[in-house]
Amino acid sequence: MGGQTARIARFIGVRLAVSAPVILGIVFLTFMLIRMGGQDPVAMLAGPMADEAMLNALRAQLQLDQPLLAQFANYMVRIAHGDLGVSWQGGIPVLNEIRHLFPATLELVLLSVALAALIGIPIGMRAATKPNGWFDQISRFVSLAGFSMPTYWMGLMAILVFFYILRWAPAPMGRLSMEVAAPAVVTGSILVDALLEGNWRAMGSALAHLALPVACFTMLAAAPMIKQTRAIVIEIMGSDYVRYARANGFSAATVRRMALRNAATPLLTFLGSELTSLLAAAALIEYIFSLSGLGQWGLNAILLGDFAVVQGYVLTLALFSMAIFMVIDLIVMLIEPRN
């Protein structure tokens, strides 16, 4: 037990040491690129009536009159003290906004990826058992359709059909109906907080508002999940040990269990990459359905040239990706130990 704990601690230490320069590089590139993009936030903040003296004063207040490397050094010092700066548009600390908005995005992404895995993995495995059969052809068509549909188009069509025409869904305005009292904030997820509080009305309203965005996101996530599962399982089904198991008379169910067990590692790795990519892609879904999550906040900051928010948003995505892949690699190491 002690050896396993030491191994896990060593693994985490090595991963943190390797990830630190990567995160630093991402922060540096983001910091430099948004300042070299030609967007002048000072002019946007000051307004069209500001004179040169006002622009210079505001630029000095935001420390944008300093050399780029000096600005980056000051930013890194603030990060080391847990200060990600203040939003230039709203005047709110960036770290506070991340804590407030991140649970809404996690709620959307985790539900969608979980449903996509529950749908995509069984379909992909079923399709792989009889390649080019009728089920495989249908699943490949569905997967291709999911790949082909743009995110914004799918969201708008869902609103048109289920809200405007059928009136089945609530208005795509926020995470909770206006007449429903919000639960006390514990985790930041309205769904979880309502469950903890026993506020069933708020929980029902939150589920209703999540239904369409989660359905759209699940379709987008399930398409690559079907394709990847099918490819992995077909490769495993053609391996020597599966052919040997079939030659020894093992049942089809037993062979499928063997394939799923051996497909667990590549599927977990793919699931981690899917989770991180969808977190970045959540901005469009959040924007269309007005979910007020981290993605919508980051997208608005990019459009408005709010440097502090963009930097905090990208840093959050990078840290989340690092954490997800570390957890996935740790799980793989535990279920498939190697000397």
Backbone hydrogen bonds, N-H to C=O, Kabsch-Sander energy under -0.5 kcal/mol:
donor,donor_aa,acceptor,acceptor_aa,energy
5,T,1,M,-2.3
6,A,2,G,-2.3
7,R,3,G,-2.1
8,I,4,Q,-2.4
9,A,5,T,-2.6
10,R,6,A,-2.5
11,F,7,R,-2.4
12,I,8,I,-2.6
13,G,9,A,-2.4
14,V,10,R,-2.5
15,R,11,F,-2.5
16,L,12,I,-2.5
17,A,13,G,-2.2
18,V,14,V,-2.3
19,S,15,R,-2.6
20,A,16,L,-1.9
22,V,18,V,-0.7
23,I,19,S,-2.8
24,L,20,A,-2.4
25,G,21,P,-2.4
26,I,22,V,-2.3
27,V,23,I,-2.6
28,F,24,L,-2.5
29,L,25,G,-2.7
30,T,26,I,-2.6
31,F,27,V,-2.6
32,M,28,F,-2.4
33,L,29,L,-2.9
34,I,30,T,-2.1
35,R,31,F,-0.8
36,M,32,M,-1.3
44,M,40,D,-1.3
45,L,41,P,-2.6
46,A,42,V,-2.7
47,G,43,A,-1.6
50,A,47,G,-1.2
55,L,51,D,-2.0
56,N,52,E,-2.4
57,A,53,A,-2.2
58,L,54,M,-2.4
59,R,55,L,-2.4
60,A,56,N,-2.1
61,Q,57,A,-2.1
62,L,58,L,-2.0
63,Q,60,A,-1.0
64,L,59,R,-2.6
65,D,59,R,-0.7
66,Q,63,Q,-0.7
71,Q,67,P,-2.3
72,F,68,L,-2.5
73,A,69,L,-2.4
74,N,70,A,-2.2
75,Y,71,Q,-2.1
76,M,72,F,-2.5
77,V,73,A,-1.9
78,R,74,N,-1.9
79,I,75,Y,-2.3
80,A,76,M,-2.2
81,H,77,V,-0.9
81,H,78,R,-0.6
82,G,79,I,-2.1
83,D,78,R,-3.1
84,L,82,G,-0.6
87,S,92,I,-2.7
91,G,87,S,-1.9
94,V,85,G,-2.5
97,E,93,P,-1.7
98,I,94,V,-2.3
99,R,95,L,-2.2
100,H,96,N,-1.8
101,L,97,E,-2.6
102,F,98,I,-2.6
104,A,101,L,-0.7
105,T,101,L,-1.3
106,L,102,F,-2.6
107,E,103,P,-2.5
108,L,104,A,-1.7
109,V,105,T,-2.8
110,L,106,L,-2.9
111,L,107,E,-1.5
112,S,108,L,-1.9
113,V,109,V,-2.8
114,A,110,L,-2.4
115,L,111,L,-2.3
116,A,112,S,-2.6
117,A,113,V,-2.4
118,L,114,A,-2.2
119,I,115,L,-1.9
120,G,116,A,-3.7
121,I,117,A,-1.8
123,I,119,I,-1.6
124,G,120,G,-2.8
125,M,121,I,-2.5
126,R,122,P,-2.6
127,A,123,I,-2.5
128,A,124,G,-1.7
129,T,125,M,-1.2
130,K,126,R,-0.7
130,K,127,A,-0.6
133,G,130,K,-1.9
137,Q,133,G,-2.4
138,I,134,W,-2.1
139,S,135,F,-2.6
140,R,136,D,-2.2
141,F,137,Q,-1.9
142,V,138,I,-2.6
143,S,139,S,-2.5
144,L,140,R,-2.4
145,A,141,F,-2.3
146,G,142,V,-2.3
147,F,143,S,-2.0
148,S,144,L,-2.0
149,M,145,A,-1.7
154,M,150,P,-2.3
155,G,151,T,-2.3
156,L,152,Y,-2.5
157,M,153,W,-2.6
158,A,154,M,-2.1
159,I,155,G,-2.0
160,L,156,L,-2.5
161,V,157,M,-2.6
162,F,158,A,-2.4
163,F,158,A,-0.5
163,F,159,I,-1.6
164,Y,159,I,-2.3
165,I,160,L,-1.9
166,L,161,V,-2.9
168,W,162,F,-2.1
169,A,162,F,-2.3
173,M,171,A,-2.8
174,G,289,F,-0.8
174,G,290,S,-0.8
180,V,177,S,-1.4
190,I,188,G,-0.6
193,D,189,S,-3.1
194,A,190,I,-2.5
195,L,191,L,-1.6
196,L,192,V,-2.5
197,E,193,D,-2.0
198,G,194,A,-1.3
199,N,194,A,-2.2
200,W,198,G,-1.4
203,M,199,N,-2.1
204,G,200,W,-2.5
205,S,201,R,-2.2
206,A,202,A,-2.6
207,L,203,M,-2.4
208,A,204,G,-2.2
209,H,205,S,-2.2
210,L,206,A,-1.6
211,A,207,L,-1.4
212,L,208,A,-0.6
214,V,210,L,-2.7
215,A,211,A,-2.3
216,C,212,L,-2.6
217,F,213,P,-2.5
218,T,214,V,-2.7
219,M,215,A,-1.9
220,L,216,C,-1.8
221,A,217,F,-2.2
222,A,218,T,-2.8
223,A,219,M,-1.4
225,M,221,A,-1.2
226,I,222,A,-2.6
227,K,223,A,-1.9
228,Q,224,P,-2.8
229,T,225,M,-2.3
230,R,226,I,-2.4
231,A,227,K,-2.1
232,I,228,Q,-2.5
233,V,229,T,-2.8
234,I,230,R,-2.4
235,E,231,A,-1.7
236,I,232,I,-2.0
237,M,233,V,-3.0
238,G,234,I,-1.1
239,S,236,I,-1.9
243,R,239,S,-1.8
244,Y,240,D,-2.4
245,A,241,Y,-2.0
246,R,242,V,-2.4
247,A,243,R,-2.2
248,N,244,Y,-1.4
249,G,246,R,-1.6
250,F,245,A,-2.2
255,V,251,S,-2.2
256,R,252,A,-2.3
257,R,253,A,-2.1
258,M,254,T,-2.2
259,A,255,V,-2.3
260,L,256,R,-2.7
261,R,257,R,-2.4
262,N,258,M,-2.1
263,A,259,A,-1.6
264,A,260,L,-0.7
264,A,261,R,-0.7
267,L,263,A,-2.2
268,L,264,A,-2.6
269,T,265,T,-2.1
270,F,266,P,-2.2
271,L,267,L,-2.6
272,G,268,L,-2.1
273,S,269,T,-1.9
274,E,270,F,-2.5
275,L,271,L,-2.3
276,T,272,G,-2.0
277,S,273,S,-2.2
278,L,274,E,-2.3
279,L,275,L,-1.4
280,A,276,T,-1.3
281,A,277,S,-1.6
282,A,278,L,-0.9
283,A,280,A,-0.8
284,L,281,A,-0.8
285,I,281,A,-0.7
286,E,282,A,-2.7
287,Y,283,A,-2.4
288,I,284,L,-2.6
289,F,285,I,-2.3
290,S,286,E,-0.6
290,S,287,Y,-0.5
291,L,286,E,-1.9
294,L,101,L,-0.8
297,W,293,G,-1.9
298,G,294,L,-2.6
299,L,295,G,-2.5
300,N,296,Q,-2.3
301,A,297,W,-1.9
302,I,298,G,-2.0
303,L,299,L,-2.1
304,L,300,N,-2.1
305,G,301,A,-1.1
306,D,301,A,-2.3
307,F,305,G,-1.3
310,V,306,D,-2.3
311,Q,307,F,-2.5
312,G,308,A,-1.9
313,Y,309,V,-2.8
314,V,310,V,-2.6
315,L,311,Q,-2.2
316,T,312,G,-2.0
317,L,313,Y,-2.1
318,A,314,V,-2.4
319,L,315,L,-2.5
320,F,316,T,-2.5
321,S,317,L,-2.4
322,M,318,A,-2.3
323,A,319,L,-2.4
324,I,320,F,-2.7
325,F,321,S,-2.4
326,M,322,M,-1.9
327,V,323,A,-2.3
328,I,324,I,-2.7
329,D,325,F,-2.5
330,L,326,M,-2.0
331,I,327,V,-2.4
332,V,328,I,-2.5
333,M,329,D,-2.2
334,L,330,L,-1.8
335,I,331,I,-2.5
336,E,332,V,-1.9
